[in-house]
Amino acid sequence: MPRELDDKDVSLLKRLAPELDEIVCEHSRVPYRSILPPLANHFARDLADFERRLGGLNNDELSYLVDLVMRGLESLSCMNPDYAEVFLRLVEDKISKETAKRVTARYIEGICEL
């Protein structure tokens, strides 16, 4: 799952976390390798803030994140389960229930791999 963020990823992360100065975790000094875990674990003040930030995504941006999750390039298991649930609910509301089920299955697989 570790990957280098490309320009599209960086742009999306900066849109979700405008306070982001550089793409390096200030605690580990390692570049971020994903979008959702840093948003949940470092930038969102709480669950409501995480939901508000993700709620601003358009369907194409949300579909892009879903695609990354399904390809194993974006991890939901690196976040508190409550945050993963917010993402899954948003997928169900904005994309489809079927897509949310597939992402949930992938999420569960990721947890079991740990």
Buried (B, 14 or more C-beta within 10 A) or exposed (E): BEEEBEEEBBEBBEBBBEEBEEBEBEEEEEEBBBBBBBBBBBBBEEBEEBBEBBEEBEEEBBBBBBEBBBEEBBBBBBBEEEBBBBBBEBBBEBBEEEBBEBBBEBBEEBEEEE
